[in-house]
Amino acid sequence: MGIEQVLSAPRSPWQNPFVEQLIGTLRRDCLDHVTVLNDRHLRRIVGRYLDSYHNWRTPLSLSMDAPNPRTVRPPDRGRAIEFADIGGLHHHYERLAA
């Protein structure tokens, strides 16, 4: 398959491009817009962000589908309702049956 192991130093996320991208995205999309009060608050915010990220974000690399696939409902199945995520920082939309 042509896969080779790349060694990186422990506790050095800048040597791992996938972790570096995740940390940058988390920081830009979430933590730059929130005042973190304590460790418990940070864990709750990051957990909610990751839930939203995996369930609703649609990257081009996945053909505009979320990492956790979901069913697509056509427009005749009801109107789109907006739901707030992470205290209103991000939103997602779902069609609810009329």
Jmol script that loads the backbone (N, CA, C; Angstrom):
load data "model"
ATOM      1  N   MET A   1       0.821  -1.197   0.000  1.00  0.00           N
ATOM      2  CA  MET A   1       0.000   0.000   0.000  1.00  0.00           C
ATOM      3  C   MET A   1       0.858   1.251   0.000  1.00  0.00           C
ATOM      4  N   GLY A   2       2.117   1.150   0.257  1.00  0.00           N
ATOM      5  CA  GLY A   2       2.994   2.320   0.237  1.00  0.00           C
ATOM      6  C   GLY A   2       2.930   3.165   1.492  1.00  0.00           C
ATOM      7  N   ILE A   3       2.482   2.601   2.595  1.00  0.00           N
ATOM      8  CA  ILE A   3       2.372   3.345   3.849  1.00  0.00           C
ATOM      9  C   ILE A   3       3.684   3.209   4.611  1.00  0.00           C
ATOM     10  N   GLU A   4       4.209   4.343   5.059  1.00  0.00           N
ATOM     11  CA  GLU A   4       5.448   4.342   5.835  1.00  0.00           C
ATOM     12  C   GLU A   4       5.202   5.015   7.182  1.00  0.00           C
ATOM     13  N   GLN A   5       5.861   4.516   8.197  1.00  0.00           N
ATOM     14  CA  GLN A   5       5.748   5.079   9.527  1.00  0.00           C
ATOM     15  C   GLN A   5       6.615   6.324   9.618  1.00  0.00           C
ATOM     16  N   VAL A   6       6.064   7.388  10.237  1.00  0.00           N
ATOM     17  CA  VAL A   6       6.810   8.615  10.464  1.00  0.00           C
ATOM     18  C   VAL A   6       6.860   8.828  11.970  1.00  0.00           C
ATOM     19  N   LEU A   7       8.036   8.871  12.527  1.00  0.00           N
ATOM     20  CA  LEU A   7       8.197   9.054  13.966  1.00  0.00           C
ATOM     21  C   LEU A   7       8.156  10.532  14.318  1.00  0.00           C
ATOM     22  N   SER A   8       7.509  10.845  15.428  1.00  0.00           N
ATOM     23  CA  SER A   8       7.480  12.209  15.931  1.00  0.00           C
ATOM     24  C   SER A   8       7.759  12.164  17.423  1.00  0.00           C
ATOM     25  N   ALA A   9       8.243  13.269  17.940  1.00  0.00           N
ATOM     26  CA  ALA A   9       8.579  13.347  19.356  1.00  0.00           C
ATOM     27  C   ALA A   9       7.299  13.350  20.192  1.00  0.00           C
ATOM     28  N   PRO A  10       7.323  12.743  21.376  1.00  0.00           N
ATOM     29  CA  PRO A  10       6.146  12.781  22.243  1.00  0.00           C
ATOM     30  C   PRO A  10       5.791  14.214  22.629  1.00  0.00           C
ATOM     31  N   ARG A  11       4.495  14.478  22.752  1.00  0.00           N
ATOM     32  CA  ARG A  11       3.987  15.793  23.154  1.00  0.00           C
ATOM     33  C   ARG A  11       4.442  16.899  22.209  1.00  0.00           C
ATOM     34  N   SER A  12       4.504  16.590  20.936  1.00  0.00           N
ATOM     35  CA  SER A  12       4.911  17.560  19.920  1.00  0.00           C
ATOM     36  C   SER A  12       3.889  17.568  18.784  1.00  0.00           C
ATOM     37  N   PRO A  13       2.716  18.187  19.003  1.00  0.00           N
ATOM     38  CA  PRO A  13       1.676  18.128  17.984  1.00  0.00           C
ATOM     39  C   PRO A  13       2.061  18.826  16.690  1.00  0.00           C
ATOM     40  N   TRP A  14       3.019  19.768  16.739  1.00  0.00           N
ATOM     41  CA  TRP A  14       3.425  20.463  15.514  1.00  0.00           C
ATOM     42  C   TRP A  14       4.151  19.533  14.539  1.00  0.00           C
ATOM     43  N   GLN A  15       4.555  18.356  14.997  1.00  0.00           N
ATOM     44  CA  GLN A  15       5.205  17.387  14.118  1.00  0.00           C
ATOM     45  C   GLN A  15       4.194  16.437  13.471  1.00  0.00           C
ATOM     46  N   ASN A  16       2.935  16.531  13.859  1.00  0.00           N
ATOM     47  CA  ASN A  16       1.887  15.691  13.302  1.00  0.00           C
ATOM     48  C   ASN A  16       0.875  16.599  12.591  1.00  0.00           C
ATOM     49  N   PRO A  17       0.835  16.583  11.261  1.00  0.00           N
ATOM     50  CA  PRO A  17      -0.020  17.539  10.546  1.00  0.00           C
ATOM     51  C   PRO A  17      -1.507  17.370  10.834  1.00  0.00           C
ATOM     52  N   PHE A  18      -1.963  16.160  11.146  1.00  0.00           N
ATOM     53  CA  PHE A  18      -3.384  15.935  11.411  1.00  0.00           C
ATOM     54  C   PHE A  18      -3.785  16.555  12.745  1.00  0.00           C
ATOM     55  N   VAL A  19      -2.962  16.366  13.759  1.00  0.00           N
ATOM     56  CA  VAL A  19      -3.242  16.955  15.064  1.00  0.00           C
ATOM     57  C   VAL A  19      -3.111  18.470  14.977  1.00  0.00           C
ATOM     58  N   GLU A  20      -2.122  18.950  14.249  1.00  0.00           N
ATOM     59  CA  GLU A  20      -1.931  20.388  14.094  1.00  0.00           C
ATOM     60  C   GLU A  20      -3.147  21.025  13.421  1.00  0.00           C
ATOM     61  N   GLN A  21      -3.704  20.372  12.408  1.00  0.00           N
ATOM     62  CA  GLN A  21      -4.882  20.895  11.731  1.00  0.00           C
ATOM     63  C   GLN A  21      -6.089  20.894  12.670  1.00  0.00           C
ATOM     64  N   LEU A  22      -6.263  19.832  13.448  1.00  0.00           N
ATOM     65  CA  LEU A  22      -7.370  19.764  14.394  1.00  0.00           C
ATOM     66  C   LEU A  22      -7.264  20.866  15.446  1.00  0.00           C
ATOM     67  N   ILE A  23      -6.077  21.062  15.995  1.00  0.00           N
ATOM     68  CA  ILE A  23      -5.890  22.095  17.013  1.00  0.00           C
ATOM     69  C   ILE A  23      -6.146  23.477  16.425  1.00  0.00           C
ATOM     70  N   GLY A  24      -5.648  23.729  15.209  1.00  0.00           N
ATOM     71  CA  GLY A  24      -5.871  25.020  14.557  1.00  0.00           C
ATOM     72  C   GLY A  24      -7.344  25.266  14.284  1.00  0.00           C
ATOM     73  N   THR A  25      -8.055  24.249  13.788  1.00  0.00           N
ATOM     74  CA  THR A  25      -9.488  24.389  13.507  1.00  0.00           C
ATOM     75  C   THR A  25     -10.260  24.623  14.788  1.00  0.00           C
ATOM     76  N   LEU A  26      -9.953  23.874  15.830  1.00  0.00           N
ATOM     77  CA  LEU A  26     -10.619  24.040  17.122  1.00  0.00           C
ATOM     78  C   LEU A  26     -10.396  25.450  17.659  1.00  0.00           C
ATOM     79  N   ARG A  27      -9.182  25.924  17.543  1.00  0.00           N
ATOM     80  CA  ARG A  27      -8.856  27.257  18.050  1.00  0.00           C
ATOM     81  C   ARG A  27      -9.570  28.345  17.244  1.00  0.00           C
ATOM     82  N   ARG A  28      -9.496  28.267  15.896  1.00  0.00           N
ATOM     83  CA  ARG A  28     -10.100  29.299  15.048  1.00  0.00           C
ATOM     84  C   ARG A  28     -11.623  29.304  15.118  1.00  0.00           C
ATOM     85  N   ASP A  29     -12.239  28.121  15.050  1.00  0.00           N
ATOM     86  CA  ASP A  29     -13.694  28.031  14.981  1.00  0.00           C
ATOM     87  C   ASP A  29     -14.382  28.146  16.324  1.00  0.00           C
ATOM     88  N   CYS A  30     -13.684  27.852  17.402  1.00  0.00           N
ATOM     89  CA  CYS A  30     -14.362  27.778  18.693  1.00  0.00           C
ATOM     90  C   CYS A  30     -13.682  28.618  19.773  1.00  0.00           C
ATOM     91  N   LEU A  31     -12.464  28.276  20.121  1.00  0.00           N
ATOM     92  CA  LEU A  31     -11.853  28.853  21.317  1.00  0.00           C
ATOM     93  C   LEU A  31     -11.489  30.325  21.179  1.00  0.00           C
ATOM     94  N   ASP A  32     -11.327  30.834  19.950  1.00  0.00           N
ATOM     95  CA  ASP A  32     -11.056  32.262  19.772  1.00  0.00           C
ATOM     96  C   ASP A  32     -12.300  33.107  20.049  1.00  0.00           C
ATOM     97  N   HIS A  33     -13.469  32.484  20.149  1.00  0.00           N
ATOM     98  CA  HIS A  33     -14.728  33.201  20.309  1.00  0.00           C
ATOM     99  C   HIS A  33     -15.377  32.981  21.667  1.00  0.00           C
ATOM    100  N   VAL A  34     -14.709  32.242  22.550  1.00  0.00           N
ATOM    101  CA  VAL A  34     -15.293  31.869  23.842  1.00  0.00           C
ATOM    102  C   VAL A  34     -14.297  32.195  24.946  1.00  0.00           C
ATOM    103  N   THR A  35     -14.803  32.691  26.059  1.00  0.00           N
ATOM    104  CA  THR A  35     -13.976  32.873  27.244  1.00  0.00           C
ATOM    105  C   THR A  35     -14.114  31.624  28.095  1.00  0.00           C
ATOM    106  N   VAL A  36     -13.014  30.921  28.279  1.00  0.00           N
ATOM    107  CA  VAL A  36     -13.018  29.670  29.050  1.00  0.00           C
ATOM    108  C   VAL A  36     -12.838  30.011  30.518  1.00  0.00           C
ATOM    109  N   LEU A  37     -13.717  29.475  31.354  1.00  0.00           N
ATOM    110  CA  LEU A  37     -13.697  29.810  32.774  1.00  0.00           C
ATOM    111  C   LEU A  37     -12.822  28.871  33.597  1.00  0.00           C
ATOM    112  N   ASN A  38     -12.858  27.579  33.287  1.00  0.00           N
ATOM    113  CA  ASN A  38     -12.042  26.616  34.025  1.00  0.00           C
ATOM    114  C   ASN A  38     -11.907  25.342  33.196  1.00  0.00           C
ATOM    115  N   ASP A  39     -11.250  24.343  33.760  1.00  0.00           N
ATOM    116  CA  ASP A  39     -10.989  23.096  33.042  1.00  0.00           C
ATOM    117  C   ASP A  39     -12.287  22.379  32.656  1.00  0.00           C
ATOM    118  N   ARG A  40     -13.237  22.332  33.567  1.00  0.00           N
ATOM    119  CA  ARG A  40     -14.513  21.667  33.294  1.00  0.00           C
ATOM    120  C   ARG A  40     -15.260  22.366  32.163  1.00  0.00           C
ATOM    121  N   HIS A  41     -15.245  23.683  32.172  1.00  0.00           N
ATOM    122  CA  HIS A  41     -15.894  24.465  31.123  1.00  0.00           C
ATOM    123  C   HIS A  41     -15.220  24.215  29.770  1.00  0.00           C
ATOM    124  N   LEU A  42     -13.894  24.172  29.756  1.00  0.00           N
ATOM    125  CA  LEU A  42     -13.152  23.896  28.519  1.00  0.00           C
ATOM    126  C   LEU A  42     -13.515  22.518  27.965  1.00  0.00           C
ATOM    127  N   ARG A  43     -13.557  21.520  28.821  1.00  0.00           N
ATOM    128  CA  ARG A  43     -13.907  20.166  28.372  1.00  0.00           C
ATOM    129  C   ARG A  43     -15.322  20.108  27.795  1.00  0.00           C
ATOM    130  N   ARG A  44     -16.250  20.825  28.419  1.00  0.00           N
ATOM    131  CA  ARG A  44     -17.621  20.841  27.923  1.00  0.00           C
ATOM    132  C   ARG A  44     -17.701  21.536  26.564  1.00  0.00           C
ATOM    133  N   ILE A  45     -17.017  22.660  26.407  1.00  0.00           N
ATOM    134  CA  ILE A  45     -17.021  23.391  25.130  1.00  0.00           C
ATOM    135  C   ILE A  45     -16.391  22.543  24.031  1.00  0.00           C
ATOM    136  N   VAL A  46     -15.243  21.945  24.305  1.00  0.00           N
ATOM    137  CA  VAL A  46     -14.559  21.128  23.297  1.00  0.00           C
ATOM    138  C   VAL A  46     -15.401  19.901  22.945  1.00  0.00           C
ATOM    139  N   GLY A  47     -16.025  19.279  23.926  1.00  0.00           N
ATOM    140  CA  GLY A  47     -16.894  18.132  23.650  1.00  0.00           C
ATOM    141  C   GLY A  47     -18.063  18.502  22.755  1.00  0.00           C
ATOM    142  N   ARG A  48     -18.703  19.631  23.042  1.00  0.00           N
ATOM    143  CA  ARG A  48     -19.821  20.076  22.207  1.00  0.00           C
ATOM    144  C   ARG A  48     -19.342  20.445  20.802  1.00  0.00           C
ATOM    145  N   TYR A  49     -18.169  21.069  20.711  1.00  0.00           N
ATOM    146  CA  TYR A  49     -17.637  21.427  19.399  1.00  0.00           C
ATOM    147  C   TYR A  49     -17.347  20.168  18.581  1.00  0.00           C
ATOM    148  N   LEU A  50     -16.730  19.181  19.194  1.00  0.00           N
ATOM    149  CA  LEU A  50     -16.410  17.949  18.470  1.00  0.00           C
ATOM    150  C   LEU A  50     -17.671  17.199  18.046  1.00  0.00           C
ATOM    151  N   ASP A  51     -18.712  17.208  18.882  1.00  0.00           N
ATOM    152  CA  ASP A  51     -19.993  16.611  18.476  1.00  0.00           C
ATOM    153  C   ASP A  51     -20.540  17.324  17.247  1.00  0.00           C
ATOM    154  N   SER A  52     -20.533  18.631  17.285  1.00  0.00           N
ATOM    155  CA  SER A  52     -21.019  19.419  16.156  1.00  0.00           C
ATOM    156  C   SER A  52     -20.150  19.198  14.923  1.00  0.00           C
ATOM    157  N   TYR A  53     -18.851  19.149  15.130  1.00  0.00           N
ATOM    158  CA  TYR A  53     -17.888  18.968  14.030  1.00  0.00           C
ATOM    159  C   TYR A  53     -18.123  17.635  13.318  1.00  0.00           C
ATOM    160  N   HIS A  54     -18.325  16.566  14.081  1.00  0.00           N
ATOM    161  CA  HIS A  54     -18.489  15.242  13.489  1.00  0.00           C
ATOM    162  C   HIS A  54     -19.886  15.005  12.917  1.00  0.00           C
ATOM    163  N   ASN A  55     -20.888  15.687  13.446  1.00  0.00           N
ATOM    164  CA  ASN A  55     -22.254  15.440  13.002  1.00  0.00           C
ATOM    165  C   ASN A  55     -22.745  16.399  11.920  1.00  0.00           C
ATOM    166  N   TRP A  56     -22.194  17.613  11.844  1.00  0.00           N
ATOM    167  CA  TRP A  56     -22.782  18.611  10.950  1.00  0.00           C
ATOM    168  C   TRP A  56     -21.813  19.261   9.976  1.00  0.00           C
ATOM    169  N   ARG A  57     -20.534  19.306  10.250  1.00  0.00           N
ATOM    170  CA  ARG A  57     -19.591  19.958   9.340  1.00  0.00           C
ATOM    171  C   ARG A  57     -19.468  19.124   8.067  1.00  0.00           C
ATOM    172  N   THR A  58     -19.444  19.783   6.910  1.00  0.00           N
ATOM    173  CA  THR A  58     -19.436  19.066   5.633  1.00  0.00           C
ATOM    174  C   THR A  58     -18.178  19.415   4.837  1.00  0.00           C
ATOM    175  N   PRO A  59     -17.082  18.700   5.046  1.00  0.00           N
ATOM    176  CA  PRO A  59     -15.852  19.000   4.311  1.00  0.00           C
ATOM    177  C   PRO A  59     -15.904  18.499   2.871  1.00  0.00           C
ATOM    178  N   LEU A  60     -15.176  19.182   2.001  1.00  0.00           N
ATOM    179  CA  LEU A  60     -15.111  18.790   0.592  1.00  0.00           C
ATOM    180  C   LEU A  60     -14.515  17.399   0.420  1.00  0.00           C
ATOM    181  N   SER A  61     -13.583  17.022   1.279  1.00  0.00           N
ATOM    182  CA  SER A  61     -12.918  15.728   1.130  1.00  0.00           C
ATOM    183  C   SER A  61     -13.872  14.554   1.325  1.00  0.00           C
ATOM    184  N   LEU A  62     -15.018  14.784   1.962  1.00  0.00           N
ATOM    185  CA  LEU A  62     -16.014  13.732   2.171  1.00  0.00           C
ATOM    186  C   LEU A  62     -17.212  13.935   1.247  1.00  0.00           C
ATOM    187  N   SER A  63     -17.013  14.601   0.124  1.00  0.00           N
ATOM    188  CA  SER A  63     -18.092  14.866  -0.844  1.00  0.00           C
ATOM    189  C   SER A  63     -19.256  15.606  -0.186  1.00  0.00           C
ATOM    190  N   MET A  64     -18.936  16.583   0.637  1.00  0.00           N
ATOM    191  CA  MET A  64     -19.917  17.421   1.323  1.00  0.00           C
ATOM    192  C   MET A  64     -20.847  16.624   2.231  1.00  0.00           C
ATOM    193  N   ASP A  65     -20.318  15.580   2.846  1.00  0.00           N
ATOM    194  CA  ASP A  65     -21.062  14.827   3.846  1.00  0.00           C
ATOM    195  C   ASP A  65     -20.310  14.939   5.165  1.00  0.00           C
ATOM    196  N   ALA A  66     -21.004  14.827   6.256  1.00  0.00           N
ATOM    197  CA  ALA A  66     -20.372  14.913   7.567  1.00  0.00           C
ATOM    198  C   ALA A  66     -19.622  13.617   7.872  1.00  0.00           C
ATOM    199  N   PRO A  67     -18.616  13.670   8.763  1.00  0.00           N
ATOM    200  CA  PRO A  67     -17.914  12.439   9.144  1.00  0.00           C
ATOM    201  C   PRO A  67     -18.861  11.359   9.670  1.00  0.00           C
ATOM    202  N   ASN A  68     -19.887  11.742  10.405  1.00  0.00           N
ATOM    203  CA  ASN A  68     -20.941  10.806  10.812  1.00  0.00           C
ATOM    204  C   ASN A  68     -22.079  10.993   9.808  1.00  0.00           C
ATOM    205  N   PRO A  69     -22.261  10.057   8.877  1.00  0.00           N
ATOM    206  CA  PRO A  69     -23.269  10.248   7.821  1.00  0.00           C
ATOM    207  C   PRO A  69     -24.677  10.427   8.395  1.00  0.00           C
ATOM    208  N   ARG A  70     -25.486  11.167   7.668  1.00  0.00           N
ATOM    209  CA  ARG A  70     -26.861  11.414   8.076  1.00  0.00           C
ATOM    210  C   ARG A  70     -27.769  11.303   6.853  1.00  0.00           C
ATOM    211  N   THR A  71     -29.038  11.137   7.078  1.00  0.00           N
ATOM    212  CA  THR A  71     -29.967  11.013   5.958  1.00  0.00           C
ATOM    213  C   THR A  71     -30.278  12.393   5.392  1.00  0.00           C
ATOM    214  N   VAL A  72     -30.429  12.449   4.090  1.00  0.00           N
ATOM    215  CA  VAL A  72     -30.770  13.697   3.415  1.00  0.00           C
ATOM    216  C   VAL A  72     -32.272  13.687   3.163  1.00  0.00           C
ATOM    217  N   ARG A  73     -32.930  14.741   3.602  1.00  0.00           N
ATOM    218  CA  ARG A  73     -34.374  14.835   3.425  1.00  0.00           C
ATOM    219  C   ARG A  73     -34.679  15.863   2.338  1.00  0.00           C
ATOM    220  N   PRO A  74     -35.493  15.510   1.347  1.00  0.00           N
ATOM    221  CA  PRO A  74     -35.819  16.455   0.280  1.00  0.00           C
ATOM    222  C   PRO A  74     -36.678  17.614   0.790  1.00  0.00           C
ATOM    223  N   PRO A  75     -36.721  18.733   0.043  1.00  0.00           N
ATOM    224  CA  PRO A  75     -37.456  19.920   0.499  1.00  0.00           C
ATOM    225  C   PRO A  75     -38.945  19.690   0.754  1.00  0.00           C
ATOM    226  N   ASP A  76     -39.553  18.700   0.104  1.00  0.00           N
ATOM    227  CA  ASP A  76     -40.991  18.491   0.316  1.00  0.00           C
ATOM    228  C   ASP A  76     -41.298  17.769   1.637  1.00  0.00           C
ATOM    229  N   ARG A  77     -40.300  17.467   2.416  1.00  0.00           N
ATOM    230  CA  ARG A  77     -40.479  16.768   3.700  1.00  0.00           C
ATOM    231  C   ARG A  77     -40.638  17.712   4.887  1.00  0.00           C
ATOM    232  N   GLY A  78     -40.872  18.975   4.652  1.00  0.00           N
ATOM    233  CA  GLY A  78     -41.048  19.929   5.750  1.00  0.00           C
ATOM    234  C   GLY A  78     -40.074  21.082   5.621  1.00  0.00           C
ATOM    235  N   ARG A  79     -40.232  22.025   6.499  1.00  0.00           N
ATOM    236  CA  ARG A  79     -39.360  23.206   6.436  1.00  0.00           C
ATOM    237  C   ARG A  79     -38.093  22.992   7.268  1.00  0.00           C
ATOM    238  N   ALA A  80     -37.074  23.748   6.932  1.00  0.00           N
ATOM    239  CA  ALA A  80     -35.795  23.652   7.630  1.00  0.00           C
ATOM    240  C   ALA A  80     -35.863  24.460   8.924  1.00  0.00           C
ATOM    241  N   ILE A  81     -35.452  23.849  10.000  1.00  0.00           N
ATOM    242  CA  ILE A  81     -35.426  24.478  11.320  1.00  0.00           C
ATOM    243  C   ILE A  81     -33.977  24.656  11.740  1.00  0.00           C
ATOM    244  N   GLU A  82     -33.668  25.823  12.300  1.00  0.00           N
ATOM    245  CA  GLU A  82     -32.311  26.123  12.755  1.00  0.00           C
ATOM    246  C   GLU A  82     -32.138  25.683  14.209  1.00  0.00           C
ATOM    247  N   PHE A  83     -31.011  25.024  14.480  1.00  0.00           N
ATOM    248  CA  PHE A  83     -30.656  24.618  15.840  1.00  0.00           C
ATOM    249  C   PHE A  83     -29.305  25.215  16.191  1.00  0.00           C
ATOM    250  N   ALA A  84     -29.196  25.793  17.373  1.00  0.00           N
ATOM    251  CA  ALA A  84     -27.940  26.394  17.823  1.00  0.00           C
ATOM    252  C   ALA A  84     -27.055  25.326  18.461  1.00  0.00           C
ATOM    253  N   ASP A  85     -25.773  25.389  18.141  1.00  0.00           N
ATOM    254  CA  ASP A  85     -24.769  24.515  18.751  1.00  0.00           C
ATOM    255  C   ASP A  85     -23.761  25.373  19.503  1.00  0.00           C
ATOM    256  N   ILE A  86     -23.196  24.827  20.550  1.00  0.00           N
ATOM    257  CA  ILE A  86     -22.146  25.473  21.341  1.00  0.00           C
ATOM    258  C   ILE A  86     -22.598  26.860  21.796  1.00  0.00           C
ATOM    259  N   GLY A  87     -23.792  26.915  22.347  1.00  0.00           N
ATOM    260  CA  GLY A  87     -24.310  28.177  22.872  1.00  0.00           C
ATOM    261  C   GLY A  87     -24.583  29.221  21.805  1.00  0.00           C
ATOM    262  N   GLY A  88     -24.877  28.813  20.584  1.00  0.00           N
ATOM    263  CA  GLY A  88     -25.179  29.747  19.503  1.00  0.00           C
ATOM    264  C   GLY A  88     -23.985  30.137  18.660  1.00  0.00           C
ATOM    265  N   LEU A  89     -22.808  29.593  18.964  1.00  0.00           N
ATOM    266  CA  LEU A  89     -21.610  29.915  18.195  1.00  0.00           C
ATOM    267  C   LEU A  89     -21.701  29.342  16.781  1.00  0.00           C
ATOM    268  N   HIS A  90     -22.238  28.151  16.641  1.00  0.00           N
ATOM    269  CA  HIS A  90     -22.468  27.511  15.346  1.00  0.00           C
ATOM    270  C   HIS A  90     -23.929  27.082  15.280  1.00  0.00           C
ATOM    271  N   HIS A  91     -24.413  26.851  14.077  1.00  0.00           N
ATOM    272  CA  HIS A  91     -25.795  26.419  13.878  1.00  0.00           C
ATOM    273  C   HIS A  91     -25.836  25.270  12.889  1.00  0.00           C
ATOM    274  N   HIS A  92     -26.848  24.436  12.996  1.00  0.00           N
ATOM    275  CA  HIS A  92     -27.121  23.434  11.978  1.00  0.00           C
ATOM    276  C   HIS A  92     -28.619  23.454  11.693  1.00  0.00           C
ATOM    277  N   TYR A  93     -28.978  22.903  10.564  1.00  0.00           N
ATOM    278  CA  TYR A  93     -30.365  22.955  10.107  1.00  0.00           C
ATOM    279  C   TYR A  93     -30.855  21.539   9.828  1.00  0.00           C
ATOM    280  N   GLU A  94     -32.106  21.295  10.192  1.00  0.00           N
ATOM    281  CA  GLU A  94     -32.724  20.003   9.943  1.00  0.00           C
ATOM    282  C   GLU A  94     -34.122  20.227   9.405  1.00  0.00           C
ATOM    283  N   ARG A  95     -34.542  19.316   8.531  1.00  0.00           N
ATOM    284  CA  ARG A  95     -35.919  19.360   8.052  1.00  0.00           C
ATOM    285  C   ARG A  95     -36.774  18.522   8.980  1.00  0.00           C
ATOM    286  N   LEU A  96     -37.860  19.132   9.443  1.00  0.00           N
ATOM    287  CA  LEU A  96     -38.784  18.432  10.307  1.00  0.00           C
ATOM    288  C   LEU A  96     -40.079  18.210   9.546  1.00  0.00           C
ATOM    289  N   ALA A  97     -40.668  17.058   9.728  1.00  0.00           N
ATOM    290  CA  ALA A  97     -41.911  16.737   9.038  1.00  0.00           C
ATOM    291  C   ALA A  97     -43.002  17.730   9.408  1.00  0.00           C
ATOM    292  N   ALA A  98     -43.769  18.103   8.426  1.00  0.00           N
ATOM    293  CA  ALA A  98     -44.830  19.108   8.636  1.00  0.00           C
ATOM    294  C   ALA A  98     -45.964  18.561   9.476  1.00  0.00           C
TER     295      ALA A  98
END
end "model"
wireframe off; spacefill off
backbone 0.3
color backbone group
